[in-house]
């Protein structure tokens, strides 16, 4: 509050901020008092982090370090592991002794940039370093899509896509900033496979599956062979009967967005072109 008061003179605003800090938190249905810090994930947290850690930015600039910081998440880039250990120790002392803050040691480490993540992003290996989506971010995306598509058993595919669409658009708006569009291409394909598998489960019996395939325009012989197959939904989602008739254009007509723009993406040394209707040639999208 002392740092805020140096910049804010309005007593009403200071009172409001203090009330936020003293409001307490709800954990497992029980209210706990706030003794120090700001509630994790609260709107006040990043704002006060920027204010309090402004002094850290100035210290890093004074020392000539290359760094990037957002709220309380900070990466400092040095030339060697030895330099990293030295900087880690001195900056930790500055934060704890000068700023009177705590350093989360479990999330702090000296490592190569490719081994760390920042705001959901990381870097690729190789001679040409590119900005990539961190593995944990990809895992969260898949976990969320699985949660939505598992619930598709009792609702229409349109309802499932209505729930998926805003999540995918928001995810694309954030992670479309990456320089590895191949990952976005495969994630889009993976989502369509999940939806085809969900539809297959909805049809339940061989008779209903055959009727649904015939309605989609699948030939009687292919519909019969596919419907009577003993393979599971995931392998069958890749078959001709489902990929051709439950096409990319079909899902686009239902409002399913893609994670990539119209562009050319190299996959396994082969050129793959995304069409305007959201389809992908050659990768079984």
C-alpha positions in Angstrom: 0.0 0.0 0.0 3.0 2.3 0.6 4.1 1.8 -3.0 0.6 2.5 -4.3 0.3 5.6 -2.1 3.4 7.1 -3.8 1.5 7.1 -7.1 -2.1 7.4 -6.1 -3.5 10.3 -4.1 -7.2 9.5 -4.2 -8.1 8.2 -0.7 -11.2 6.4 -2.0 -9.1 4.4 -4.5 -6.6 3.5 -1.8 -9.4 2.4 0.5 -10.9 0.2 -2.3 -7.5 -1.4 -3.0 -6.9 -2.2 0.7 -10.4 -3.7 0.9 -9.5 -6.0 -2.0 -6.4 -7.1 -0.3 -8.2 -7.7 3.0 -11.2 -9.4 1.5 -10.0 -13.0 2.1 -10.2 -16.0 -0.1 -12.7 -18.9 -0.5 -11.1 -22.4 -0.4 -13.2 -25.5 -0.6 -16.2 -23.5 0.5 -14.5 -22.0 3.5 -13.5 -18.3 3.8 -9.9 -17.7 4.9 -8.5 -14.2 5.9 -5.8 -12.6 3.7 -2.6 -12.1 5.7 -0.2 -11.1 2.9 0.0 -10.9 -0.8 -2.9 -10.8 -3.3 -5.3 -13.6 -4.2 -3.9 -15.8 -7.0 -5.7 -15.1 -10.3 -7.4 -12.0 -9.0 -7.6 -8.9 -11.2 -5.5 -6.9 -8.8 -2.6 -9.3 -8.8 -0.9 -8.5 -12.1 -1.5 -4.7 -11.6 0.2 -4.7 -8.2 2.9 -7.1 -9.5 3.8 -4.6 -12.2 3.9 -1.8 -9.6 6.0 -3.6 -7.0 8.3 -5.3 -9.5 9.0 -2.1 -11.4 12.0 -1.7 -9.1 13.2 -5.2 -10.2 13.0 -4.1 -13.9 15.1 -1.0 -13.1 17.7 -3.1 -11.3 18.0 -5.6 -14.2 18.3 -2.7 -16.7 21.0 -1.2 -14.5 23.0 -4.4 -14.5 22.6 -4.7 -18.3 20.7 -8.0 -18.4 18.4 -9.1 -21.2 15.1 -10.1 -19.6 11.3 -10.4 -20.1 8.7 -10.0 -17.4 4.9 -10.2 -17.3 3.4 -9.6 -13.8 5.3 -11.9 -11.5 6.7 -14.2 -14.2 10.2 -13.3 -15.3 12.9 -14.8 -17.5 16.5 -13.5 -17.5 18.8 -14.5 -20.4 22.6 -15.0 -19.9 25.4 -16.6 -21.9 26.3 -19.6 -19.8 25.0 -21.8 -17.0 27.6 -20.4 -14.7 26.4 -16.9 -15.3 22.9 -18.1 -14.8 23.7 -19.5 -11.4 25.4 -16.3 -10.3 22.5 -14.1 -11.5 19.9 -16.4 -10.0 21.6 -16.1 -6.6 22.0 -12.3 -6.7 18.6 -11.5 -8.1 17.0 -13.9 -5.5 18.7 -11.9 -2.8 17.6 -8.6 -4.3 13.9 -9.8 -4.4 13.9 -11.3 -0.9 16.0 -8.7 0.9 15.4 -5.4 -1.0 11.7 -6.0 -2.2 10.7 -8.2 0.8 9.1 -10.7 -1.6 9.2 -14.5 -1.8 10.7 -16.4 -4.7 8.9 -19.5 -5.8 11.9 -21.9 -5.8 9.9 -24.8 -7.2 9.2 -22.8 -10.4 12.6 -21.2 -10.6 15.6 -22.8 -12.3 18.7 -22.2 -14.4 18.2 -24.0 -17.8 18.3 -23.5 -21.5 15.4 -21.5 -23.0 14.2 -24.6 -24.8 13.7 -26.3 -21.5 11.7 -23.5 -19.9 8.3 -21.9 -20.7 7.0 -18.3 -20.5 3.3 -17.5 -20.6 2.6 -20.8 -22.3 5.4 -20.5 -24.9 8.9 -22.0 -25.3 11.5 -22.3 -28.1 12.5 -25.0 -30.5 15.9 -26.6 -30.8 18.1 -26.5 -33.9 20.0 -23.9 -35.9 16.8 -21.8 -36.5 15.2 -21.0 -33.2 11.5 -20.6 -33.3 8.8 -19.6 -30.8 6.8 -22.7 -30.0 3.8 -23.7 -27.8 5.0 -25.2 -24.5 4.1 -28.9 -24.0 2.0 -28.2 -20.9 -0.1 -25.7 -22.9 -0.7 -28.4 -25.6 -1.6 -30.9 -22.9 -4.1 -28.5 -21.4 -5.7 -27.9 -24.8 -6.1 -31.6 -25.4 -7.5 -32.2 -21.8 -10.1 -29.5 -22.3 -11.2 -30.8 -25.7 -11.5 -34.3 -24.3 -13.7 -33.0 -21.5 -16.0 -31.4 -24.0 -16.2 -34.2 -26.5 -16.8 -36.9 -23.8 -20.0 -35.0 -22.9 -21.1 -35.3 -26.6 -22.6 -38.7 -25.9 -25.8 -37.2 -24.6 -26.1 -34.0 -26.7 -26.1 -33.1 -30.4 -22.9 -32.5 -32.3 -24.1 -28.9 -32.9 -24.2 -28.4 -29.1 -20.7 -29.8 -28.7 -19.3 -27.5 -31.4 -21.0 -24.5 -29.8 -19.0 -25.2 -26.6 -15.8 -26.0 -28.5 -15.9 -23.0 -30.9 -15.3 -20.1 -28.4 -12.5 -22.1 -26.6 -10.7 -22.8 -29.9 -11.1 -19.2 -31.1 -9.7 -17.9 -27.9 -6.8 -20.4 -27.9 -6.0 -19.5 -31.5 -6.0 -15.8 -30.7 -3.4 -16.4 -28.1 -1.2 -19.2 -29.4 -1.5 -18.3 -33.1 1.4 -16.1 -32.2 3.7 -19.2 -32.4 6.1 -19.8 -35.3 5.3 -23.5 -35.6 2.0 -23.7 -37.5 2.4 -27.4 -38.1 1.4 -28.0 -34.5 -1.8 -25.9 -35.0 -2.5 -27.9 -38.1 -2.3 -31.2 -36.3 -4.4 -30.0 -33.4 -7.2 -28.9 -35.7 -7.1 -32.4 -37.3 -7.1 -34.0 -33.9 -10.2 -32.1 -32.9 -12.1 -33.3 -36.0 -11.1 -36.9 -35.2 -12.4 -36.5 -31.7 -15.7 -35.3 -33.1 -16.0 -38.1 -35.6 -15.3 -40.6 -32.8 -18.0 -38.9 -30.7 -20.5 -39.2 -33.5 -19.7 -42.8 -33.9 -20.4 -43.4 -30.2 -23.7 -41.5 -30.5 -24.9 -43.9 -33.2 -24.4 -46.8 -30.8 -25.6 -49.9 -32.8 -24.4 -51.3 -36.1 -27.9 -50.7 -37.6 -28.0 -47.1 -36.6 -24.4 -46.6 -37.7 -25.2 -48.0 -41.1 -28.3 -45.9 -41.5 -26.4 -42.7 -40.5 -23.6 -43.5 -43.0 -26.1 -44.1 -45.8 -27.8 -40.8 -45.0 -24.4 -39.1 -45.3 -24.0 -40.5 -48.8 -21.7 -43.5 -48.1 -22.0 -46.4 -50.5 -24.1 -49.3 -49.2 -21.2 -51.7 -49.2 -18.8 -49.3 -47.5 -21.5 -48.4 -45.0 -22.2 -52.0 -44.2 -18.5 -52.9 -43.8 -17.7 -49.9 -41.6 -20.8 -50.3 -39.4 -20.1 -54.0 -38.7 -16.4 -53.4 -37.9 -15.3 -54.4 -34.4 -12.7 -51.7 -34.2 -13.1 -48.9 -31.7 -14.3 -45.3 -32.4 -10.8 -43.8 -32.6 -9.5 -46.1 -35.4 -12.8 -45.8 -37.3 -12.6 -42.0 -37.1 -9.7 -42.3 -39.6 -11.5 -44.5 -42.1 -12.7 -43.4 -45.5 -16.4 -43.6 -44.7 -16.1 -41.0 -41.9 -13.3 -38.7 -43.1 -14.8 -38.2 -46.6 -18.5 -37.7 -45.5 -17.8 -36.1 -42.1 -15.3 -33.8 -43.9 -13.6 -30.6 -42.9 -16.2 -28.6 -44.8 -19.0 -30.4 -42.9 -17.6 -29.4 -39.6 -17.0 -25.9 -40.8 -20.6 -25.6 -41.8 -21.5 -26.5 -38.2 -19.4 -23.6 -37.0 -16.2 -25.4 -36.0 -13.2 -23.0 -36.3 -9.7 -24.0 -37.3 -6.4 -23.1 -35.5 -4.6 -22.1 -38.7 -5.1 -19.6 -41.4 -5.0 -20.4 -45.1 -1.3 -21.1 -45.7 1.2 -23.7 -46.7 2.7 -25.8 -44.0 5.5 -28.3 -44.4 4.9 -31.6 -42.7 7.5 -34.4 -42.8 9.2 -32.8 -45.8 5.9 -32.8 -47.7 4.0 -29.6 -48.7 0.5 -29.5 -47.2 -1.9 -26.8 -48.3 -4.9 -25.6 -46.2 -7.9 -24.7 -48.4 -10.3 -21.8 -47.8 -13.0 -24.3 -46.6 -10.7 -25.5 -43.8 -9.8 -28.8 -45.4 -6.3 -30.2 -45.5 -5.0 -32.2 -48.4 -2.8 -35.2 -47.7 -2.9 -35.5 -43.9 -6.3 -37.1 -43.4 -7.8 -34.0 -41.7 
